Amino acid sequence: MSTGLIPREFLNAGIRKIPLHNAFFRYNARTGRVRFLSTPYSQRYETVKRPRIARKTPGSRSGFTLVEMLVVIAIIVVLVGLVTPAVQSARAAARNVECLNNIRSVGMAITNVATSNGGKYPVLSTAGKPNSGWPIRILDRMDKAALAREIRGGSIVRPFPYVVGFTCPDDDDSHKQLGGLSYVVNAGYIRGDGIWGSKDDETHNANRITWKDGSNNAALNAAISYATGVFWRKETTTNFKPTLDRVTRGDGATTTILAAENINAGPWSTIFTGDIAFGISVNYDSEPTQIGTNDTKKTALALEPDFDLGDSAINKYRDTATAGQAWRPASYHSDLVNVVFCDGHAKSIAQSIDKFVYARLITSDGMRYGQAVLQGNDF
């Protein structure tokens, strides 16, 4: 279609396209006709938009600056420094709780054995008799009945296996190790010269100390010794049986320690004193020093003002002692040790506990022989 010349009347009007209701007419000079265009020009062509290109200003660049990077690193370091101690503290607390649960289970197993045996505690061990230590006697109550039967039948070969509940998770030398043991029982006051700390000792018993009681009566001396602890070796000279009722009638089950943790304990299969027991070393020079006054049985266990725990202090030689030669409680629980009492409750006691209070927590009937009464808020 040729547009030709536009009529004069259109040109005079200055109009080349005549809009009408949003449409246009186009004049054809050859035919003299005007053609109707139904679609406006504005809609007959697509508008192509050019993409906008971001222009970089001189000197501009993307990414972090060195200062920004250093600030971010510094913030991360500070956050790690704040979080790490909290995580470590939480993990240590969790391990301590696990240890408390384990020693509580050991205490419950011992109490269950005593309850089913007329209230009599298992003996510490029998001198000269293998596999007679208290840990073996409670295996049935630690869900290890099959293992106990093997031991009694003599069919098990050493080393003895790891027993869940016998170790503290912080005791790396024993935890999940064959024969590992972290918990030892209360063997009372122990003669300091010639016995205390001896490797493979089987001689600690109630007849080793002559107390300042004003007599040379062997039976009375043994009775005083029995009042200093809970576990004793089986005796042929006396018919004494340590019982839960005796502790309850004495100093009380709530204030008498039944067992404590010791990272220097030996295998649970042994019968030796230092491997499976703890106590308090008694300074001895033909008779006890620092314990007992007036040569009368009423004060035979009274603690003198100069009383000192010596090598039996909590955590003494913790980092240098060898297994079986440090007969005191010890742990890696940040200056705490976990203990279980004769009534079954377990708790942590501080390494800095008053020495007189600690010495009275060991005795099962110390008040009968001159020791002061303990209160719950004393420890």
C-alpha positions as CSV (number, residue, x, y, z in Angstrom):
1,M,0.0,0.0,0.0
2,S,1.3,3.4,-1.0
3,T,0.5,6.3,1.1
4,G,1.1,8.9,-1.8
5,L,0.2,12.5,-1.1
6,I,-2.0,13.5,1.7
7,P,-5.0,15.7,0.7
8,R,-4.6,19.4,1.2
9,E,-7.3,19.6,3.7
10,F,-5.4,17.1,5.8
11,L,-2.1,18.9,5.3
12,N,-3.7,22.3,6.0
13,A,-5.0,20.8,9.2
14,G,-1.5,19.5,10.0
15,I,-2.8,16.0,10.3
16,R,-1.3,13.0,8.6
17,K,-2.9,10.4,10.9
18,I,-6.4,10.9,12.0
19,P,-7.2,9.4,15.5
20,L,-10.7,8.1,16.1
21,H,-11.6,6.2,19.2
22,N,-8.1,5.1,19.8
23,A,-7.7,4.1,16.1
24,F,-6.2,5.7,12.9
25,F,-7.1,6.4,9.2
26,R,-4.5,6.4,6.4
27,Y,-5.1,8.3,3.0
28,N,-4.2,6.5,-0.3
29,A,-3.4,9.1,-3.0
30,R,-3.8,6.7,-6.0
31,T,-7.3,5.5,-5.1
32,G,-8.4,8.5,-3.1
33,R,-9.5,6.3,-0.4
34,V,-8.8,6.5,3.3
35,R,-7.9,3.2,5.0
36,F,-8.9,2.4,8.6
37,L,-6.0,1.1,10.8
38,S,-7.5,-0.9,13.6
39,T,-4.3,-1.1,15.7
40,P,-2.5,2.0,16.8
41,Y,1.1,2.4,15.9
42,S,2.0,2.4,19.5
43,Q,0.7,-1.1,19.7
44,R,2.1,-2.4,16.3
45,Y,5.7,-2.3,17.4
46,E,7.4,-4.0,20.4
47,T,9.4,-1.9,22.6
48,V,12.8,-3.4,23.2
49,K,14.4,-2.4,26.5
50,R,18.1,-2.4,26.9
51,P,19.4,-4.0,30.0
52,R,20.8,-1.6,32.5
53,I,24.4,-2.0,33.0
54,A,25.8,-1.1,36.5
55,R,28.6,1.3,36.1
56,K,31.6,1.1,38.3
57,T,32.8,4.3,39.7
58,P,36.5,4.8,39.7
59,G,38.2,3.1,42.7
60,S,35.2,0.9,43.7
61,R,35.6,-2.9,44.3
62,S,33.5,-5.8,45.6
63,G,34.2,-8.1,48.8
64,F,35.4,-7.5,52.3
65,T,38.1,-5.0,53.2
66,L,41.0,-6.2,55.4
67,V,39.7,-4.3,58.4
68,E,36.2,-5.9,58.0
69,M,37.8,-9.3,57.8
70,L,39.9,-8.7,60.9
71,V,36.8,-7.6,62.8
72,V,34.9,-10.7,61.9
73,I,37.8,-13.0,62.9
74,A,38.2,-11.1,66.2
75,I,34.5,-11.6,66.9
76,I,34.7,-15.4,66.1
77,V,37.7,-15.8,68.4
78,V,35.9,-14.0,71.3
79,L,32.8,-16.2,70.8
80,V,34.9,-19.4,70.8
81,G,36.7,-18.2,73.9
82,L,33.4,-17.7,75.7
83,V,31.7,-20.9,74.6
84,T,34.6,-23.4,75.0
85,P,34.9,-23.2,78.8
86,A,31.2,-23.5,79.2
87,V,31.1,-26.6,77.0
88,Q,34.0,-28.1,78.9
89,S,32.4,-27.3,82.2
90,A,29.1,-28.9,81.1
91,R,31.0,-32.1,80.0
92,A,32.9,-32.3,83.3
93,A,29.6,-31.9,85.2
94,A,28.0,-34.7,83.1
95,R,31.0,-37.0,83.9
96,N,30.7,-36.2,87.6
97,V,26.9,-37.0,87.5
98,E,27.7,-40.3,85.8
99,C,30.3,-41.1,88.5
100,L,27.8,-40.3,91.2
101,N,25.3,-42.7,89.6
102,N,27.9,-45.4,89.4
103,I,29.0,-45.2,93.0
104,R,25.4,-45.0,94.1
105,S,24.8,-48.3,92.1
106,V,27.7,-49.9,93.9
107,G,26.4,-48.8,97.3
108,M,22.9,-50.1,96.4
109,A,24.4,-53.4,95.3
110,I,26.3,-53.7,98.6
111,T,23.2,-52.9,100.6
112,N,21.1,-55.4,98.7
113,V,23.7,-58.1,99.4
114,A,23.6,-57.2,103.1
115,T,19.8,-57.1,103.2
116,S,19.5,-60.6,101.7
117,N,22.2,-61.9,104.1
118,G,20.6,-60.9,107.4
119,G,22.0,-57.4,107.3
120,K,25.6,-58.5,107.2
121,Y,27.9,-56.7,104.8
122,P,30.2,-58.7,102.6
123,V,33.7,-59.1,104.0
124,L,36.5,-57.0,102.7
125,S,38.3,-60.2,101.6
126,T,39.6,-63.4,103.1
127,A,43.4,-63.5,103.5
128,G,45.0,-66.1,101.3
129,K,41.8,-66.8,99.4
130,P,41.7,-65.6,95.8
131,N,38.5,-64.2,94.4
132,S,37.1,-63.4,97.9
133,G,37.0,-59.6,97.6
134,W,33.8,-57.6,98.1
135,P,33.6,-56.6,94.3
136,I,33.1,-60.2,93.3
137,R,30.5,-60.7,96.0
138,I,28.2,-58.0,94.5
139,L,28.5,-59.0,90.8
140,D,25.1,-60.7,91.0
141,R,23.6,-57.3,92.0
142,M,25.5,-55.5,89.2
143,D,23.7,-57.5,86.5
144,K,26.7,-59.8,86.2
145,A,25.3,-63.1,87.5
146,A,26.8,-65.2,84.7
147,L,30.3,-63.7,85.4
148,A,29.9,-64.4,89.1
149,R,29.0,-68.1,88.3
150,E,32.1,-68.4,86.1
151,I,34.3,-67.0,88.8
152,R,32.9,-69.3,91.5
153,G,33.2,-72.2,89.2
154,G,36.9,-71.4,88.4
155,S,36.3,-71.3,84.6
156,I,37.2,-67.7,84.0
157,V,40.7,-66.7,82.9
158,R,42.4,-63.5,84.0
159,P,42.4,-60.6,83.2
160,F,38.9,-60.2,84.4
161,P,36.5,-58.2,82.1
162,Y,35.4,-54.6,82.4
163,V,32.2,-54.2,84.5
164,V,29.9,-51.3,83.8
165,G,29.4,-49.3,87.0
166,F,32.7,-50.2,88.6
167,T,34.5,-47.1,87.2
168,C,34.4,-43.4,87.0
169,P,34.5,-41.9,83.5
170,D,37.3,-39.5,84.6
171,D,39.5,-42.4,85.7
172,D,41.4,-43.0,82.4
173,D,43.4,-45.9,83.9
174,S,40.3,-47.9,84.8
175,H,37.3,-46.7,82.8
176,K,36.5,-49.3,80.2
177,Q,39.6,-51.2,81.0
178,L,39.9,-54.9,81.8
179,G,39.4,-55.4,85.5
180,G,39.0,-51.6,86.1
181,L,37.9,-50.4,89.5
182,S,37.5,-46.8,90.7
183,Y,35.5,-47.4,93.9
184,V,36.9,-48.6,97.2
185,V,35.1,-49.4,100.5
186,N,35.6,-48.0,104.0
187,A,38.1,-50.2,105.9
188,G,38.4,-47.9,109.0
189,Y,41.5,-46.7,110.8
190,I,44.6,-48.5,109.6
191,R,47.9,-48.8,111.4
192,G,50.4,-46.4,109.8
193,D,53.7,-48.2,110.3
194,G,54.4,-51.3,108.4
195,I,51.0,-51.7,106.9
196,W,49.7,-48.4,105.4
197,G,50.5,-48.2,101.7
198,S,52.0,-51.7,101.4
199,K,51.6,-53.3,98.1
200,D,49.6,-56.5,98.1
201,D,48.7,-56.2,101.8
202,E,46.4,-58.9,103.3
203,T,47.2,-58.2,106.9
204,H,45.0,-55.2,107.8
205,N,42.5,-56.4,110.4
206,A,40.9,-55.5,113.7
207,N,43.8,-56.9,115.7
208,R,46.6,-54.7,114.4
209,I,46.2,-51.7,116.7
210,T,46.4,-51.6,120.5
211,W,44.2,-48.7,121.4
212,K,44.6,-46.5,124.5
213,D,41.8,-48.0,126.4
214,G,43.4,-48.7,129.7
215,S,43.5,-52.5,129.2
216,N,45.3,-55.2,127.3
217,N,42.1,-56.9,126.4
218,A,42.4,-58.2,122.8
219,A,38.6,-58.5,122.4
220,L,38.1,-54.9,123.5
221,N,40.8,-53.7,121.1
222,A,39.1,-55.5,118.2
223,A,35.8,-54.0,119.2
224,I,37.3,-50.5,119.1
225,S,38.8,-51.2,115.7
226,Y,35.5,-52.4,114.3
227,A,34.0,-49.1,115.4
228,T,36.4,-47.2,113.0
229,G,35.0,-48.6,109.7
230,V,32.6,-50.8,107.9
231,F,34.5,-53.5,106.0
232,W,36.8,-56.0,107.6
233,R,38.5,-59.2,106.7
234,K,36.9,-62.5,107.7
235,E,38.3,-63.3,111.2
236,T,38.9,-66.7,112.8
237,T,39.7,-65.3,116.2
238,T,36.4,-63.3,116.6
239,N,32.8,-63.8,115.5
240,F,32.3,-60.2,114.6
241,K,30.0,-59.5,111.6
242,P,29.7,-55.9,110.4
243,T,26.0,-55.2,109.8
244,L,23.8,-52.4,108.6
245,D,21.9,-52.5,111.9
246,R,25.2,-51.9,113.8
247,V,26.0,-48.8,111.7
248,T,22.4,-47.5,112.2
249,R,22.6,-48.0,115.9
250,G,26.1,-46.4,116.0
251,D,27.0,-43.2,114.3
252,G,24.2,-43.6,111.8
253,A,23.9,-44.7,108.2
254,T,23.5,-41.1,106.9
255,T,26.8,-40.0,108.4
256,T,29.0,-43.1,107.7
257,I,30.8,-43.4,104.4
258,L,30.3,-46.8,102.8
259,A,32.5,-46.4,99.7
260,A,34.5,-43.6,98.0
261,E,36.3,-43.2,94.6
262,N,40.0,-43.7,94.3
263,I,41.7,-43.4,90.9
264,N,44.7,-45.4,92.3
265,A,42.5,-48.5,93.1
266,G,43.6,-51.8,91.7
267,P,41.7,-54.5,89.7
268,W,38.4,-55.5,91.2
269,S,39.4,-59.1,91.2
270,T,42.1,-58.7,93.9
271,I,41.9,-59.2,97.7
272,F,44.6,-56.7,98.6
273,T,43.8,-53.8,101.0
274,G,45.0,-50.9,98.8
275,D,43.3,-52.2,95.7
276,I,39.8,-52.4,97.1
277,A,39.7,-50.3,100.3
278,F,40.5,-47.0,101.8
279,G,40.9,-45.7,105.4
280,I,42.8,-43.3,107.7
281,S,46.4,-43.8,108.6
282,V,46.9,-43.9,112.4
283,N,50.3,-42.7,113.6
284,Y,51.6,-45.4,115.7
285,D,54.4,-45.8,118.3
286,S,53.6,-48.8,120.4
287,E,50.2,-47.2,120.6
288,P,48.3,-44.6,118.5
289,T,49.4,-41.0,118.7
290,Q,46.9,-38.1,118.0
291,I,44.0,-40.4,118.8
292,G,42.7,-41.5,122.2
293,T,43.1,-39.8,125.6
294,N,43.1,-40.7,129.3
295,D,43.7,-44.4,128.6
296,T,40.0,-45.2,128.9
297,K,37.8,-46.9,126.3
298,K,35.3,-44.0,126.5
299,T,37.9,-41.8,124.8
300,A,39.9,-44.3,122.8
301,L,38.9,-42.8,119.5
302,A,38.8,-39.1,120.6
303,L,40.7,-37.0,118.1
304,E,43.4,-34.8,119.8
305,P,43.9,-31.2,118.7
306,D,47.1,-32.1,116.8
307,F,45.4,-34.8,114.8
308,D,46.5,-34.9,111.2
309,L,45.4,-37.0,108.2
310,G,48.9,-37.2,106.8
311,D,49.0,-39.6,103.8
312,S,45.3,-40.4,104.2
313,A,44.2,-36.9,103.2
314,I,41.9,-36.8,100.2
315,N,43.8,-36.6,96.9
316,K,47.2,-37.0,98.6
317,Y,49.8,-37.9,96.0
318,R,47.1,-38.2,93.4
319,D,49.3,-37.6,90.4
320,T,52.3,-39.7,91.6
321,A,50.8,-42.6,93.5
322,T,50.7,-46.1,91.9
323,A,47.8,-48.5,92.0
324,G,47.2,-50.2,95.3
325,Q,49.6,-48.0,97.3
326,A,47.6,-44.9,98.1
327,W,44.8,-45.9,100.5
328,R,42.7,-42.7,100.5
329,P,40.0,-41.3,98.2
330,A,41.1,-39.5,95.1
331,S,39.6,-38.3,91.8
332,Y,39.9,-35.8,89.0
333,H,36.6,-34.0,89.8
334,S,38.1,-30.6,90.4
335,D,39.1,-31.0,94.1
336,L,36.0,-33.1,94.9
337,V,35.6,-36.8,95.5
338,N,32.3,-38.8,95.3
339,V,31.2,-41.0,98.1
340,V,28.2,-43.1,99.0
341,F,26.9,-43.4,102.5
342,C,25.5,-46.5,104.3
343,D,21.9,-45.3,103.8
344,G,22.5,-45.3,100.0
345,H,22.7,-41.6,99.2
346,A,25.7,-40.3,97.2
347,K,27.3,-36.9,97.2
348,S,30.5,-35.0,96.4
349,I,32.7,-33.9,99.3
350,A,35.4,-31.3,99.0
351,Q,39.1,-32.0,99.3
352,S,39.3,-29.2,101.8
353,I,36.8,-30.8,104.2
354,D,37.6,-30.3,107.8
355,K,39.9,-33.1,108.9
356,F,38.0,-33.8,112.1
357,V,34.7,-34.1,110.3
358,Y,36.2,-36.4,107.6
359,A,37.7,-38.7,110.3
360,R,34.3,-38.9,112.0
361,L,32.6,-39.7,108.6
362,I,34.8,-42.9,108.4
363,T,33.9,-44.3,111.8
364,S,30.7,-46.4,112.2
365,D,30.5,-46.2,116.0
366,G,33.0,-43.5,116.9
367,M,30.7,-41.7,119.3
368,R,30.8,-44.7,121.6
369,Y,34.5,-44.1,122.1
370,G,34.7,-40.4,122.5
371,Q,34.1,-38.8,119.1
372,A,31.7,-35.8,118.7
373,V,28.3,-36.1,117.1
374,L,28.2,-35.2,113.4
375,Q,25.4,-33.0,112.0
376,G,24.3,-33.0,108.4
377,N,25.5,-29.4,107.8
378,D,29.0,-30.3,109.0
379,F,29.9,-31.6,105.5
